[in-house]
Structure formats: structure tokens, C-alpha cells
Amino acid sequence: MRNQFSPARMALLAVVFVVAAIFVANVTVNVPVEIAKLPRSEATQYWPVAVVSLVIVLIVDAFTLGLIVRRRGRAKAEQATYEKGTPR
């Protein structure tokens, strides 16, 4: 099996990274971006929908974090039980 961190691979990765960085810098400097000018009435028209969306995102994030914490706790408990049962 070949070494995944060989100098040739690392050099190729560095070249790809530099080319991508140059491309992103060039696009950032040379491509104009037009900002939409909305009247205040249009800009504030949908704030209730934005608030409801924020609440939905917070609920989903809290649920996801709860699952992660619960699974980590269960994994630690299983690991502790496994380690207790093995003779040293």
C-alpha cells in the first residue's frame, strides 16, 4: 500500500489549493455584485415568517444536539461497562 502522505501527493494538493485560492481571490476582486434595493415596506413584510423559521431551526438544532449528547452518554456508559467487565 502506498503512503497517503507522500511528497508527490502533498505537492499536488498544495498546487490544487493555491490554484483554488487564486481563483477565489480573482473572482472576489473582479466580479461585481449588485445589491438589491428593497423599499422598507417590502423588506419588513415577511418578518413573521422569518421568526417562525428561526423557531423551527432552533427546535431542530436542539433536538439534534439532544440526540448527540444522549448517544455520547450511552456510548460512554457502554464503554465503562465494557471496561469494568474485562479483567486487568
PELIN-V271487 format. One line per field, one symbol per residue. ss: DSSP state (2 for helix, 1 for strand, 0 for the rest). phi: phi as a letter, one per 30 degrees, with the letter a starting at -180 (. if undefined). A space follows every 50 residues. Layout:
ss: ???
phi: ???
//
This chain:
ss: 00000022222222222222222222222200000000022220002222 22222222222222222222222222222222222000
phi: .dddcdeddddddddddddddddddddddccdbccdccdedddcdcdddd dddddddddddddddddddddddddddddddddddcdc
//
